[in-house]
């Protein structure tokens, strides 16, 4: 299969939105397990479900699924989640059986300052008994490994003007438990030697989807009681698993604007929340 042949390719997975899994997520975030059957699944917690059932022999040396089954092998070993968009027609609810249909929408190769890049866009549509509930459009970047001693790319200073904030103090146990909950074996999140010696990071990498989950959660309390309709995510710079960082934001006319600030003052991720009309 060529790269462009992959565009339009789909696969589906069915899962029950198990209450126990969601309560384990609450515990992982150091919260009381208060969710009950029938409650709306908190935004972006769908990562706890629908994960591909990959045998150990089908994993690559990085612990991630080998390319070629659904997404083609581009010959670019480093995978980075770059964000995307979520549109919520109606919340998923705990206890429901839902179907996730994933479709490759675009594959684009580029040459950047750091080498070869390939951008892949995947749509994930979620339905319950044929009723559309939400769509996530996911942007993934595949790239060459960094050259030895290569400096990190220049960063963008974090915005000013936050009116609310929260300090996140991660540790390796948090990253390990989240990896286990989403059945995700990528070694950059729990194997410090691999993250440092093979992929060139200074230490464990904080999960991008977990950063987005925390940002969305922070913003939900600033929507004036309006339900969340959609949100955009842009991942800009990695966060690392043993360094405290700040998530912060301010209210907007549409909802809220949030970002994660690295310890050295750069923007790691932005999330824009849009509330539904009353």
N, C-alpha and C positions, 0 to 999 in steps of 0.2 A: 504494500500500500504506500503510495506517495503521500507527501504532506497534504496536498490539496484534496486527494481522494478521501482523506479523513473528514473533511468538512461535511457536515450533515449526518455523520455517524452518531447513532444513539444507543443507549443501553438503559435498562430500568432495574430498580431494586425496590422491594417492598419490605416494610419494617413496621413493627408495632412501637408506638411511642411510649416505651416502658417507663412507668413511674420510678422504679428503683434507679434507673440510669440517671434520671433528672435529679433525684435526691442525692445521688453520689456526686453530681456536679455541684450542688449546693454545698456539700461538705468540703469538696475540693476548694471552693471559694471561701471557706471558713464561715459558712452560714448554717443556721439551723435548717434541717430538712423539712420544710413546711408545705411543699407542694403536695397536692392531692389529685387523684384521678379526675379528669375532666377539666382541670385548670389549663389555661392557655400555655403552650410551650414558650418560655421566654425567648425574645428575638435572638437569633443566631445560635440557639442551642440545637438546631437541627444537625449540627456537626456531630452530635452524640449518636446519631442514627444513620442508617443507610450505607455504612462504610463497606467497601468491597471486601469480600471474604477471600483473602489472598494467602495461599499456602506459603510456608517459610521458604521453600525452594524457588518461589516466584518473586522473591525480593532481591533487589540489587545490593551491592556492597554498602550503600548508604542507608539500608534498612527500608527504603521506599520501594513501592511496587516497580518492577522493571517496566520500562516503556515498551510499547509495541502491542499490548493487548487492546487498549482503547485509544490512548494517545500515542501517536507514532514515536519512534526513537529518532531523535534529531541529531544524535551524536554529541549532545550538550549535556553534561552530567549534573550541572548545578541547577536545582529547581527552586524557584522563589515565588511565593504567593503574593500577587501585586494588588489584590483587592477586588473591587467589583461593585455590584449594586444588588439590593434586595427590594422587591416590591411585594407588599403584603395585601392580598385581596381579603383574606380572612385568616385568623390565627389557626395554626395547628393546635390540637389539644391532646393532653396526656391521655393515653389509653386508646387512642384512635389507631387504626391501621392505615398507613399512607403509602403512596407510591411516588418515588423520585425517578424522573426521567431525565437523563443527562444527554445533551446534544452538543457536539463540537460545532461552533458557529464560525470560527475564523482561525487561520494559521498564517502568521506573517513572520518572515525572516528579516533581520536587520543587522547592520554592522554598527557597533557602538564604540566608544572610547575604550571600553574594557574588553572588546572582542566581539565574537559572534553572539547574536541573541535570536531567540524565537519566541514570539508572543502567541499564546493560545487563549482563545475565548471559549468558554463552555457555559451553556445555559443549563440550569437545574430547575425543573418544574416539579412542583409537589401537588398532588391531588389526593383527595379522600373520597372514595366511592364515586370517582369521576368528576368531582367538584374541584375546580382550581382553587388552591389556597395561597401559594406564594411562588415567586420565581427568584432565584439567585443567578446573576450573571457573574461568572468568576473569571478573573484575569490571572494567567499563570505565565511566568517568564522562565525560559530555559537558557542557560548561558555556559560559556567556558569556565573552568575553574580559574581563580585569580592567579596571576604570575607571582612567584615568590617575592615577598617584600613589597608588593604593590600597595600604594596608599589607598585608603578608602575613598570612594567618590565624594565630591563636595556635597555638603548638606545644606538644607534650607533652614534658616533660623525659625524657631517656633514662634507662632503668633503671640502678640500681646493682647491684653484686654480681657483675660479670663475673669468670669464672675463666680465660678465654682470650680473646685478641683479636688483631687484625691491622690494621695501618694500610694504607689504600688511597690511593695517590697517582696519581690519574687525570691524563690529558692529552688534548688534542684528537685525537691519533692513535688512542688506544685507542677512543674513541667512534666515530670514523670507521670503523675496521676492524670493530668490532662491528656497526655499521649495515650495512656492506657484506656481512658474513657472513649476516645475517638478511634481506638484501634489503629494507631498511627505509629509506624516504626522508624520514622526518619531520625537518624542518630544524632543530628545536630541539636536535638532537644534534650537528650539525656546522656550522651557520651561526650564528655568534655574533651578527651584526647582526640577523638575523631573530628569534632567541630573545629578544634584548633589546628591539628596537624595535617588534616586532609582538605578541609574546606576553607581554611584560612581565617576563621573567626577568632576573636579573642577569648571566647568561652562559649558556654551553652547559649543557644538562640531561643528567645521567647517566642512562642507560637504567634504568628500573625492573626489567625482567627480568634485566639484568646484575647489578644489586645483589642480587636474589634468588638468582641463580646463585652469586655469591660467598659469600653467607650460608650457603646449603645446603652448599657445598663445605667451608666452615670447620667446620660442625657434623658432617659425616660422620665425622670422626676421633674423635668423642666419643660414639659410640653403643655402645661396648663390643663391637665386632665384629658387632653385629646389623645385618641389612639394613634399609634405609629402607622404610617402608610407606606413609607419607603425610606431607604437610607443608602448613601453612596460611601464607599470605602476606598481610600487610596493609601497603600503602604509605600513608604518612601525611604525608610532606613531601618535596619534591624535594631531590636532591643536585645539585651543579653540577660541571662537568667539569674545573675547574682547581683545586679546593679539596680538600686531603687530608681524608679522613674515616676513622672507625674502625668496623670490624665486630667484634662481641664477643658473648659469651654465656656460658651455664653449662649444665651437664648437668641433666637432670630425670629423674624416675623413668621417664617414657615415652620419653625421648630427649634432646632439647636445646632450649633457648630461646635465640634469637639476635636481635640487632638491629643496625641501622646508626645510628651517632651522628653528627649533623651537626657541623660545626666549632664551632657555638655551643651545642652540648649538647642538642639536641632529637632526638627519635626520628624518623628518616626512614622506617624500615621495620622490621617485626618478622617473624620466621619461626619457626614452631614445628614441630620435627621429631618424628615418632613412629616408633619402630623396630618392626619386626615381632617377634612373640613367638618365642622359641627353639623 
